[in-house]
Amino acid sequence: MTSVVILDDDQETIDNLSTYLKMHDIETLGTATDGSFGLELYEKHNPDYIITDYNMPKRDGLFVIDSVKKLYPECKIIVLSGFASPEIKLQSIASEGVTVLEKPVNNEELLAALS
C-alpha cells in the first residue's frame, strides 16, 4: 500500500486529501500544518511520498524539499500550490523526484503523481 505524509496549513485540505486517498488505498501516516515538521514526519514514518503545500506560515514547501532532499534524496515529494508560477515549478523541479500540482488539486493528477 502506498503511504504519504501531508503538510498543509489548512486542516480542511489535509482532511479532504486524507479521506480521498484512503478511498484509493493510499495510507496517510502523519500530518502537520507547518512545513518545519516535514523532515521529522519523514524520518518517523518513512512514507512513499510527502505531499506539501507550497505556501505555509513559518516554513514553506521549499524548506521541506531542501531539508528532506539533503538527507534523503530518494524521497518523492508532491508540492501543492495555489499559485504555481513558473518560478515555483523551476525551483521545485530542480530537485529530482518533485512534482508540482496546482490547487485546487485535480484528483486524477494527484493519483497519477502517486503512481
C-alpha atoms as an extended CHARMM CRD file, in Angstrom:
* protein
*
       115  EXT
         1         1  MET       CA              0.0000000000        0.0000000000        0.0000000000  PROA      1               0.0000000000
         2         2  THR       CA              1.2910000000        3.4540000000       -0.9190000000  PROA      2               0.0000000000
         3         3  SER       CA              1.8240000000        5.7940000000        2.0330000000  PROA      3               0.0000000000
         4         4  VAL       CA              2.0520000000        9.5710000000        2.4380000000  PROA      4               0.0000000000
         5         5  VAL       CA              2.5080000000       12.3270000000        4.9630000000  PROA      5               0.0000000000
         6         6  ILE       CA              0.6100000000       15.5550000000        4.3050000000  PROA      6               0.0000000000
         7         7  LEU       CA              1.7680000000       19.0800000000        5.1840000000  PROA      7               0.0000000000
         8         8  ASP       CA             -0.6860000000       21.9270000000        4.6770000000  PROA      8               0.0000000000
         9         9  ASP       CA             -1.6270000000       24.9460000000        6.7880000000  PROA      9               0.0000000000
        10        10  ASP       CA             -5.3140000000       24.2910000000        6.0270000000  PROA      10              0.0000000000
        11        11  GLN       CA             -6.6740000000       21.4390000000        8.1520000000  PROA      11              0.0000000000
        12        12  GLU       CA             -9.6770000000       21.0320000000        5.8440000000  PROA      12              0.0000000000
        13        13  THR       CA             -7.3310000000       20.3710000000        2.9230000000  PROA      13              0.0000000000
        14        14  ILE       CA             -5.4850000000       17.7710000000        4.9860000000  PROA      14              0.0000000000
        15        15  ASP       CA             -8.7500000000       16.0730000000        5.9440000000  PROA      15              0.0000000000
        16        16  ASN       CA            -10.0840000000       16.0920000000        2.3690000000  PROA      16              0.0000000000
        17        17  LEU       CA             -6.8490000000       14.7150000000        0.9320000000  PROA      17              0.0000000000
        18        18  SER       CA             -6.6190000000       12.0100000000        3.6030000000  PROA      18              0.0000000000
        19        19  THR       CA            -10.2020000000       10.9070000000        3.0030000000  PROA      19              0.0000000000
        20        20  TYR       CA             -9.8150000000       10.8500000000       -0.7720000000  PROA      20              0.0000000000
        21        21  LEU       CA             -6.5090000000        8.9860000000       -0.6490000000  PROA      21              0.0000000000
        22        22  LYS       CA             -7.9060000000        6.3980000000        1.7610000000  PROA      22              0.0000000000
        23        23  MET       CA            -10.6730000000        5.6450000000       -0.7720000000  PROA      23              0.0000000000
        24        24  HSD       CA             -7.8560000000        4.7330000000       -3.1970000000  PROA      24              0.0000000000
        25        25  ASP       CA             -5.8900000000        2.5630000000       -0.7380000000  PROA      25              0.0000000000
        26        26  ILE       CA             -3.2840000000        5.2200000000       -0.0130000000  PROA      26              0.0000000000
        27        27  GLU       CA             -2.4660000000        5.4930000000        3.6700000000  PROA      27              0.0000000000
        28        28  THR       CA             -1.8340000000        8.8230000000        5.4020000000  PROA      28              0.0000000000
        29        29  LEU       CA              0.7890000000        8.1070000000        8.0730000000  PROA      29              0.0000000000
        30        30  GLY       CA              1.0310000000       11.6210000000        9.5060000000  PROA      30              0.0000000000
        31        31  THR       CA              0.0240000000       15.2350000000        9.0100000000  PROA      31              0.0000000000
        32        32  ALA       CA              1.1820000000       18.6860000000       10.0660000000  PROA      32              0.0000000000
        33        33  THR       CA              0.1130000000       22.2770000000        9.4720000000  PROA      33              0.0000000000
        34        34  ASP       CA              3.6710000000       23.6130000000        9.2800000000  PROA      34              0.0000000000
        35        35  GLY       CA              6.4780000000       22.6640000000        6.9120000000  PROA      35              0.0000000000
        36        36  SER       CA              9.0140000000       22.6160000000        9.7360000000  PROA      36              0.0000000000
        37        37  PHE       CA              7.7130000000       19.1450000000       10.6470000000  PROA      37              0.0000000000
        38        38  GLY       CA              8.3640000000       17.7040000000        7.1800000000  PROA      38              0.0000000000
        39        39  LEU       CA             11.7270000000       16.1150000000        7.9520000000  PROA      39              0.0000000000
        40        40  GLU       CA             10.5340000000       14.8430000000       11.3290000000  PROA      40              0.0000000000
        41        41  LEU       CA              7.4570000000       13.1790000000        9.8110000000  PROA      41              0.0000000000
        42        42  TYR       CA              9.5170000000       11.6310000000        7.0170000000  PROA      42              0.0000000000
        43        43  GLU       CA             12.0350000000       10.1790000000        9.4620000000  PROA      43              0.0000000000
        44        44  LYS       CA              9.3170000000        8.9150000000       11.8110000000  PROA      44              0.0000000000
        45        45  HSD       CA              7.0470000000        7.2960000000        9.2030000000  PROA      45              0.0000000000
        46        46  ASN       CA              9.2600000000        6.7570000000        6.1180000000  PROA      46              0.0000000000
        47        47  PRO       CA              6.3480000000        7.2790000000        3.6770000000  PROA      47              0.0000000000
        48        48  ASP       CA              6.4970000000        6.6930000000       -0.0500000000  PROA      48              0.0000000000
        49        49  TYR       CA              5.6090000000       10.3700000000       -0.6360000000  PROA      49              0.0000000000
        50        50  ILE       CA              5.4250000000       13.7150000000        1.1020000000  PROA      50              0.0000000000
        51        51  ILE       CA              2.5360000000       15.9040000000       -0.0540000000  PROA      51              0.0000000000
        52        52  THR       CA              3.2150000000       19.5010000000        0.9390000000  PROA      52              0.0000000000
        53        53  ASP       CA              1.5990000000       22.8610000000        0.3900000000  PROA      53              0.0000000000
        54        54  TYR       CA              3.9790000000       25.3870000000       -1.1190000000  PROA      54              0.0000000000
        55        55  ASN       CA              2.8050000000       28.4460000000        0.8010000000  PROA      55              0.0000000000
        56        56  MET       CA              2.6650000000       27.9250000000        4.5830000000  PROA      56              0.0000000000
        57        57  PRO       CA              3.4930000000       30.1350000000        7.5530000000  PROA      57              0.0000000000
        58        58  LYS       CA              6.8720000000       29.6230000000        9.2350000000  PROA      58              0.0000000000
        59        59  ARG       CA              8.3310000000       27.0260000000        6.8320000000  PROA      59              0.0000000000
        60        60  ASP       CA              7.1500000000       26.6040000000        3.2420000000  PROA      60              0.0000000000
        61        61  GLY       CA              7.2890000000       23.8050000000        0.7070000000  PROA      61              0.0000000000
        62        62  LEU       CA             10.7730000000       24.7480000000       -0.4880000000  PROA      62              0.0000000000
        63        63  PHE       CA             12.0230000000       24.3560000000        3.0830000000  PROA      63              0.0000000000
        64        64  VAL       CA             10.5030000000       20.8640000000        3.1060000000  PROA      64              0.0000000000
        65        65  ILE       CA             12.1610000000       19.9820000000       -0.2060000000  PROA      65              0.0000000000
        66        66  ASP       CA             15.5470000000       21.3350000000        0.8700000000  PROA      66              0.0000000000
        67        67  SER       CA             15.5990000000       19.7700000000        4.3350000000  PROA      67              0.0000000000
        68        68  VAL       CA             14.3380000000       16.3370000000        3.2790000000  PROA      68              0.0000000000
        69        69  LYS       CA             16.2500000000       16.0250000000       -0.0120000000  PROA      69              0.0000000000
        70        70  LYS       CA             19.5890000000       16.8590000000        1.6380000000  PROA      70              0.0000000000
        71        71  LEU       CA             19.3670000000       13.7410000000        3.7900000000  PROA      71              0.0000000000
        72        72  TYR       CA             17.0260000000       11.5770000000        1.7230000000  PROA      72              0.0000000000
        73        73  PRO       CA             17.4910000000       12.3220000000       -1.9810000000  PROA      73              0.0000000000
        74        74  GLU       CA             15.3120000000        9.3310000000       -2.9090000000  PROA      74              0.0000000000
        75        75  CYS       CA             12.2420000000       10.8580000000       -1.2070000000  PROA      75              0.0000000000
        76        76  LYS       CA              9.3930000000       11.6910000000       -3.5730000000  PROA      76              0.0000000000
        77        77  ILE       CA              7.6080000000       14.9830000000       -2.9020000000  PROA      77              0.0000000000
        78        78  ILE       CA              4.4060000000       16.4260000000       -4.3400000000  PROA      78              0.0000000000
        79        79  VAL       CA              4.1070000000       20.2030000000       -3.9400000000  PROA      79              0.0000000000
        80        80  LEU       CA              0.6180000000       21.7320000000       -3.9940000000  PROA      80              0.0000000000
        81        81  SER       CA              0.4040000000       25.3800000000       -4.9230000000  PROA      81              0.0000000000
        82        82  GLY       CA             -2.4570000000       27.8210000000       -5.3390000000  PROA      82              0.0000000000
        83        83  PHE       CA             -0.1630000000       29.9500000000       -7.4640000000  PROA      83              0.0000000000
        84        84  ALA       CA              2.1100000000       27.5760000000       -9.3130000000  PROA      84              0.0000000000
        85        85  SER       CA              4.1540000000       30.1880000000      -11.1170000000  PROA      85              0.0000000000
        86        86  PRO       CA              6.9590000000       29.1470000000      -13.4480000000  PROA      86              0.0000000000
        87        87  GLU       CA              9.4610000000       30.1740000000      -10.7470000000  PROA      87              0.0000000000
        88        88  ILE       CA              7.9440000000       27.7880000000       -8.2180000000  PROA      88              0.0000000000
        89        89  LYS       CA              7.9850000000       24.9680000000      -10.7230000000  PROA      89              0.0000000000
        90        90  LEU       CA             11.5900000000       25.6520000000      -11.6600000000  PROA      90              0.0000000000
        91        91  GLN       CA             12.7310000000       25.8800000000       -8.0420000000  PROA      91              0.0000000000
        92        92  SER       CA             10.8960000000       22.6930000000       -7.1100000000  PROA      92              0.0000000000
        93        93  ILE       CA             11.7590000000       20.6830000000      -10.1930000000  PROA      93              0.0000000000
        94        94  ALA       CA             15.4150000000       21.4600000000       -9.5990000000  PROA      94              0.0000000000
        95        95  SER       CA             15.1430000000       18.5720000000       -7.1550000000  PROA      95              0.0000000000
        96        96  GLU       CA             14.6460000000       15.1800000000       -8.7270000000  PROA      96              0.0000000000
        97        97  GLY       CA             11.5470000000       13.3580000000       -7.5270000000  PROA      97              0.0000000000
        98        98  VAL       CA              9.4890000000       16.5300000000       -7.0320000000  PROA      98              0.0000000000
        99        99  THR       CA              6.1210000000       17.0630000000       -8.7180000000  PROA      99              0.0000000000
       100       100  VAL       CA              4.2160000000       20.3730000000       -8.6240000000  PROA      100             0.0000000000
       101       101  LEU       CA              0.3990000000       20.3650000000       -8.8090000000  PROA      101             0.0000000000
       102       102  GLU       CA             -1.8270000000       23.4300000000       -8.8240000000  PROA      102             0.0000000000
       103       103  LYS       CA             -4.6310000000       23.9690000000       -6.3310000000  PROA      103             0.0000000000
       104       104  PRO       CA             -7.4160000000       23.1800000000       -6.4070000000  PROA      104             0.0000000000
       105       105  VAL       CA             -5.9350000000       19.7390000000       -6.8800000000  PROA      105             0.0000000000
       106       106  ASN       CA             -7.2250000000       17.6390000000       -9.7400000000  PROA      106             0.0000000000
       107       107  ASN       CA             -7.7720000000       14.2330000000       -8.1180000000  PROA      107             0.0000000000
       108       108  GLU       CA             -6.7610000000       12.3030000000      -11.2320000000  PROA      108             0.0000000000
       109       109  GLU       CA             -3.4940000000       14.2610000000      -11.4750000000  PROA      109             0.0000000000
       110       110  LEU       CA             -2.7970000000       13.5710000000       -7.8010000000  PROA      110             0.0000000000
       111       111  LEU       CA             -3.3660000000        9.8450000000       -8.2120000000  PROA      111             0.0000000000
       112       112  ALA       CA             -1.1470000000        9.8420000000      -11.3190000000  PROA      112             0.0000000000
       113       113  ALA       CA              1.6120000000       11.6000000000       -9.3600000000  PROA      113             0.0000000000
       114       114  LEU       CA              1.3160000000        8.9420000000       -6.6440000000  PROA      114             0.0000000000
       115       115  SER       CA              1.8170000000        6.0530000000       -9.0400000000  PROA      115             0.0000000000
